[in-house]
Amino acid sequence: MIRKIVPMLLCLTIASAWSGQRAIASTTGTSLSPNAFEVRLGAFFPSSSDARFVGGQTQLSAGLSYTLSSTGGLTPSATNAYFDYMSGSKNSGYVHSGGFGLEFRTVGTGYVGAGLGLYNTSVKNAAGLTGSATGGGGKIFAGMNLGSGSSLQLDYHILPSSMGVNPSGVGLSIGFHL
């Protein structure tokens, strides 16, 4: 059931963010200034049963981003450097994934974006065996600014597999602009 609901929620969030962004750009005609730092905290839901077995159904998600540049015009956008971390443990095992990279996003009340980076995944299975893998990964995301320097974001992370465990999945987080 989650496999049907999550893509539908992601599509609805992207559509509302995109239409909200166009409305803001057409009425103001100027760029909305992004804040330099953003801290994100939330929940991460891995899509594979192996990752859920050793890391749990719901895991911790945290992130930090810094705006490198932004542009104005009809569709304001920003390029950010980011760091993301997802972690969970269950059944005497754990899954930890973290990475850094560059993301491109629209700027406004609603926003969409994507990021590419270098990620590491560490896994300990129930038998006590551990492994680690480093490789390329990324994310796609959509969100809404809630006002007062906070935002709500839905994202899908594509992460490297380790020991046959694919930790990729969906995250839902709240962000705080500093």
C-alpha positions as CSV (number, residue, x, y, z in Angstrom):
1,M,0.0,0.0,0.0
2,I,2.9,2.4,0.8
3,R,4.3,1.7,-2.6
4,K,1.1,3.1,-4.2
5,I,0.6,6.1,-1.8
6,V,4.2,7.5,-1.7
7,P,4.5,8.0,-5.5
8,M,1.1,9.6,-5.6
9,L,2.0,12.0,-2.7
10,L,5.3,12.8,-4.4
11,C,3.5,13.7,-7.6
12,L,0.9,15.8,-5.8
13,T,3.6,17.7,-3.9
14,I,5.6,18.3,-7.0
15,A,2.5,19.6,-8.9
16,S,1.5,21.9,-6.1
17,A,5.0,23.2,-5.6
18,W,5.4,23.8,-9.3
19,S,2.1,25.6,-9.7
20,G,2.7,27.7,-6.5
21,Q,6.2,28.6,-7.9
22,R,4.8,29.8,-11.2
23,A,2.1,31.9,-9.4
24,I,4.7,33.7,-7.2
25,A,7.1,34.3,-10.1
26,S,4.3,35.7,-12.3
27,T,3.0,38.1,-9.6
28,T,6.2,39.3,-8.2
29,G,8.5,39.1,-11.2
30,T,11.5,39.0,-8.8
31,S,13.6,36.3,-7.1
32,L,12.7,35.2,-3.6
33,S,15.9,35.2,-1.6
34,P,16.8,31.8,-0.2
35,N,18.3,31.6,3.2
36,A,22.0,30.6,3.4
37,F,21.7,27.6,5.8
38,E,18.9,25.1,6.2
39,V,18.8,22.2,8.8
40,R,16.4,19.3,8.1
41,L,15.1,16.7,10.6
42,G,12.6,14.0,9.9
43,A,11.8,10.4,9.1
44,F,13.2,8.1,6.5
45,F,11.3,5.0,5.1
46,P,13.5,2.5,3.2
47,S,11.8,0.8,0.3
48,S,13.6,-2.6,0.5
49,S,12.6,-5.3,3.0
50,D,16.3,-6.0,3.8
51,A,16.9,-2.4,4.8
52,R,13.7,-2.4,6.9
53,F,14.8,-5.7,8.6
54,V,18.2,-4.4,9.8
55,G,17.4,-0.7,10.0
56,G,13.7,-0.6,10.9
57,Q,10.6,0.6,9.1
58,T,11.1,4.2,10.2
59,Q,14.6,5.7,10.5
60,L,16.1,9.0,11.4
61,S,16.8,11.5,8.6
62,A,18.9,14.7,9.0
63,G,20.4,17.1,6.6
64,L,22.2,20.5,6.1
65,S,22.3,22.6,3.0
66,Y,24.1,25.9,2.2
67,T,23.1,28.2,-0.7
68,L,26.0,28.7,-3.1
69,S,24.2,30.8,-5.7
70,S,20.7,31.9,-6.7
71,T,19.1,33.5,-9.8
72,G,16.0,35.6,-10.2
73,G,13.7,35.9,-13.2
74,L,10.6,34.1,-14.2
75,T,11.7,30.9,-12.4
76,P,14.0,31.7,-9.5
77,S,16.4,28.9,-8.6
78,A,19.3,28.1,-6.3
79,T,22.3,25.8,-6.3
80,N,23.1,24.4,-2.8
81,A,25.8,22.2,-1.3
82,Y,24.2,19.6,0.9
83,F,24.9,16.8,3.4
84,D,22.2,14.1,4.1
85,Y,22.3,11.4,6.8
86,M,19.8,8.5,7.3
87,S,20.2,5.9,10.1
88,G,18.2,3.1,11.7
89,S,18.8,-0.1,13.7
90,K,16.7,-3.2,14.4
91,N,17.3,-6.9,15.0
92,S,20.9,-6.4,16.3
93,G,21.8,-4.7,13.0
94,Y,21.9,-1.2,11.5
95,V,21.9,0.8,8.3
96,H,23.7,4.1,8.1
97,S,23.8,6.2,4.9
98,G,25.3,9.6,4.4
99,G,26.4,11.7,1.6
100,F,27.3,15.2,0.3
101,G,26.7,16.8,-3.1
102,L,25.2,19.6,-5.1
103,E,21.4,20.2,-5.5
104,F,19.5,22.4,-7.9
105,R,16.1,23.7,-6.8
106,T,13.5,26.3,-7.6
107,V,12.9,29.0,-5.0
108,G,9.5,30.1,-3.7
109,T,6.6,29.0,-1.5
110,G,6.6,25.7,-3.3
111,Y,9.8,24.2,-4.7
112,V,11.2,21.2,-6.5
113,G,14.7,20.0,-7.0
114,A,17.3,17.2,-7.5
115,G,20.7,16.5,-6.1
116,L,23.7,14.4,-7.0
117,G,26.5,13.4,-4.8
118,L,28.9,10.9,-3.2
119,Y,27.3,8.6,-0.6
120,N,28.4,5.9,1.8
121,T,26.3,3.1,3.2
122,S,27.3,1.0,6.2
123,V,25.4,-2.2,7.1
124,K,25.5,-4.6,10.0
125,N,23.3,-7.6,9.6
126,A,21.6,-9.7,12.3
127,A,24.5,-12.2,12.2
128,G,27.0,-9.4,13.1
129,L,28.7,-9.2,9.7
130,T,29.5,-5.6,8.6
131,G,30.1,-4.0,5.3
132,S,30.4,-0.6,3.7
133,A,30.0,0.8,0.2
134,T,30.8,4.2,-1.3
135,G,29.4,5.4,-4.6
136,G,27.2,7.9,-6.5
137,G,23.7,8.6,-5.3
138,G,21.2,11.4,-5.4
139,K,17.7,12.6,-4.5
140,I,14.7,14.2,-5.9
141,F,12.5,16.4,-3.7
142,A,9.5,18.7,-3.5
143,G,8.4,20.9,-0.6
144,M,6.5,23.9,0.7
145,N,7.8,26.8,2.7
146,L,5.5,27.1,5.8
147,G,6.5,30.6,6.9
148,S,8.6,31.7,9.9
149,G,11.7,30.1,8.3
150,S,10.4,26.5,8.2
151,S,9.5,24.1,5.4
152,L,8.1,20.7,4.8
153,Q,9.9,18.4,2.3
154,L,9.2,15.0,0.7
155,D,12.2,13.4,-1.0
156,Y,13.3,10.1,-2.6
157,H,17.0,9.1,-1.9
158,I,18.9,6.8,-4.2
159,L,21.7,5.3,-2.2
160,P,24.5,2.7,-2.8
161,S,23.8,-0.9,-1.7
162,S,26.1,-2.7,0.8
163,M,26.0,-6.4,1.6
164,G,23.0,-6.9,-0.6
165,V,21.0,-4.2,1.3
166,N,19.6,-1.4,-0.7
167,P,18.8,1.5,1.7
168,S,17.1,3.8,-0.9
169,G,13.7,5.2,0.1
170,V,11.4,8.1,0.9
171,G,12.0,10.8,3.5
172,L,9.7,13.3,5.0
173,S,11.4,16.2,6.9
174,I,10.9,19.6,8.4
175,G,13.5,22.2,7.6
176,F,14.6,25.3,9.6
177,H,16.2,28.2,7.8
178,L,19.0,29.9,9.7
